[in-house]
Amino acid sequence: MIHNTAIIDPGAQIGKDTSIWHWVHICSGANIGEACSLGQNVFVGNKVSIGNNVKVQNNVSVYDNVTIEDDVFCGPSMVFTNVYNPRSAVSRKDEYRNTLVKRGTTLGANCTIVCGVTIGENAFIGAGTVVNKDVPAYALMVGVPAKQIAWMSAYGERLDLPLTGSGQCTCPHTGDIYQLKSGTVTREY
């Protein structure tokens, strides 16, 4: 489904079953996977890769050098950047920093992702949070700047694990086992 107000530049790659809503602009070099939804007023730059089953809510701009893996949720009006120190009078297009959002991540409404970071799989970034450093897989991040306050399951619920040290718990919804060791959470299906 492509709304008649959407602008899709020639050359853009869009997977099957992707919905593109009102006033979306997709640049010619963009690569968008299958079964995605791009809400009203979304912009997708040339050097952007978006995986399958990604939900990009209203008023999100995905600028060059952003890669979004499968099953990511980008909340309304959240922000990506691609230049660390922008100035109107200084061209820095050759200084874009890469941003990687790994599979299953949630980016809450109005959060800001400062360029040059990697957000680990199934991380959960709270609404209004400003991320300026890499985020571990399964981390729940909130605040300005972002601070980890807990761990989250792939199902989207807090895990009963300490922030540091070691521990193990089971997701009551899926039965998956989560293990914390040396600051890293892993999941066994």
C-alpha positions as a printed Julia matrix, in Angstrom:
189×3 Matrix{Float64}:
  0.0     0.0    0.0
  1.47    3.32  -1.06
 -0.58    6.46  -0.34
 -0.93    8.83  -3.31
  0.76   11.68  -1.39
  3.96    9.64  -0.86
  7.07   10.46  -2.9
  9.24    7.48  -3.79
 12.29    8.46  -5.79
 13.28    6.15  -8.69
 15.73    3.46  -7.54
 14.37    3.02  -4.01
 14.02   -0.66  -3.08
 10.83   -1.52  -1.17
  9.9    -5.04  -0.07
  6.49   -6.65  -0.55
  3.66   -5.98   1.89
  5.23   -2.71   3.07
  2.76    0.1    3.82
  3.74    3.68   3.04
  1.39    6.31   4.44
  0.64   10.02   3.88
  3.44   12.45   2.98
  6.29    9.92   3.17
  9.45   10.66   1.15
 11.8     7.78   0.3
 15.06    8.7   -1.46
 16.43    6.74  -4.43
 19.18    4.85  -2.57
 17.01    3.59   0.3
 16.54   -0.13   0.85
 13.4    -1.08   2.81
 12.46   -4.66   3.65
  9.21   -6.59   3.61
  6.13   -6.09   5.81
  7.23   -2.67   7.08
  5.01    0.26   7.97
  6.14    3.86   7.4
  3.75    6.3    9.07
  2.72    9.79   8.06
  5.5    12.3    7.34
  8.38    9.8    7.44
 11.6    10.61   5.55
 14.09    7.9    4.49
 17.5     9.0    3.16
 19.66    7.54   0.39
 22.16    5.59   2.47
 19.59    3.86   4.68
 18.87    0.17   5.14
 15.68   -0.91   6.89
 15.04   -4.61   7.56
 11.82   -6.61   7.55
  8.8    -5.99   9.8
 10.04   -2.56  10.93
  7.47   -0.08  12.22
  8.44    3.58  11.68
  5.8     5.75  13.3
  4.72    9.29  12.28
  7.24   12.15  11.94
 10.46   10.09  11.93
 13.4    10.98   9.68
 15.86    8.16   8.99
 18.94    9.96   7.7
 21.92    8.63   5.71
 24.19    6.07   7.37
 21.45    4.56   9.55
 20.92    0.8    9.44
 17.84   -0.68  11.09
 17.63   -4.46  11.37
 14.46   -6.61  11.41
 11.57   -6.19  13.88
 12.53   -2.71  15.13
  9.92   -0.25  16.41
 10.66    3.47  15.88
  8.21    5.45  18.03
  6.46    8.67  16.97
  8.73   11.68  16.42
 11.9     9.89  17.5
 15.09   11.34  15.99
 18.17    9.96  14.24
 21.19   12.17  13.53
 24.15   11.56  11.21
 26.55   14.46  11.88
 28.02   14.78  15.36
 28.84   18.5   15.25
 26.65   20.13  12.59
 27.06   23.74  11.47
 24.99   25.33   8.75
 28.02   27.11   7.28
 30.28   23.98   7.32
 29.62   21.06   4.97
 30.18   17.77   6.83
 28.56   15.27   4.46
 31.85   13.37   4.35
 31.77   13.04   8.17
 28.51   11.09   8.57
 28.74    8.57  11.4
 27.17    5.13  11.1
 24.31    4.17  13.4
 23.2     0.55  13.8
 19.93   -0.48  15.46
 19.92   -4.24  15.95
 17.04   -6.66  15.63
 14.01   -6.36  17.9
 14.85   -2.98  19.43
 12.21   -0.49  20.57
 12.97    3.22  20.19
 10.39    5.11  22.26
  8.51    8.23  21.22
 10.62   11.4   21.03
 13.89    9.65  21.85
 17.06   10.9   20.14
 19.77    8.6   18.79
 23.02   10.55  18.43
 24.97    9.25  15.44
 27.8     6.77  15.69
 26.23    4.33  18.15
 25.17    0.7   18.06
 22.02   -0.32  19.88
 22.07   -4.01  20.81
 19.33   -6.46  19.92
 16.05   -6.24  21.8
 17.16   -3.12  23.68
 14.38   -0.82  24.84
 14.92    2.96  24.67
 12.35    4.85  26.77
 10.35    7.82  25.5
 12.36   11.06  25.46
 15.71    9.34  26.1
 18.91   10.67  24.49
 21.3     7.88  23.46
 24.89    9.06  22.93
 26.77    5.8   23.63
 26.46    2.17  22.58
 23.64    0.23  24.24
 23.96   -3.44  25.24
 21.5    -6.06  24.01
 18.33   -6.28  26.16
 19.13   -3.04  28.06
 16.33   -0.72  29.22
 17.62    2.85  28.82
 15.98    6.07  30.05
 16.93    9.68  30.68
 19.14   12.45  29.32
 21.75   11.21  28.72
 20.59    7.6   28.57
 21.19    5.48  31.65
 20.49    1.78  31.96
 17.92    1.0   34.66
 17.03   -2.64  33.91
 17.09   -5.48  31.39
 14.19   -6.26  29.02
 13.05   -9.51  27.43
 12.5    -9.92  23.7
  8.8   -10.01  24.64
  9.08   -6.45  26.0
  8.89   -7.03  29.75
 11.42   -6.24  32.5
 13.64   -9.14  33.44
 14.31  -10.06  37.05
 18.08   -9.64  36.68
 20.54   -7.37  38.51
 22.15   -4.57  36.5
 25.62   -6.0   37.17
 27.12   -9.29  38.25
 25.41  -12.47  37.18
 21.97  -14.0   37.27
 19.39  -16.02  35.44
 15.63  -15.76  34.94
 12.86  -17.17  32.79
 10.38  -15.09  30.79
  6.91  -16.05  32.03
  5.4   -15.3   28.6
  7.75  -17.32  26.38
  9.71  -19.63  28.65
 12.97  -18.23  27.26
 15.87  -18.31  29.72
 17.95  -15.14  30.12
 21.47  -15.3   31.52
 23.53  -12.31  32.76
 27.31  -12.76  32.83
 29.97  -10.05  32.81
 27.52   -7.31  31.81
 26.06   -9.27  28.89
 22.61  -10.82  28.66
 22.03  -13.85  26.44
 18.82  -15.7   25.68
 18.19  -19.42  25.29
 15.08  -20.32  23.33
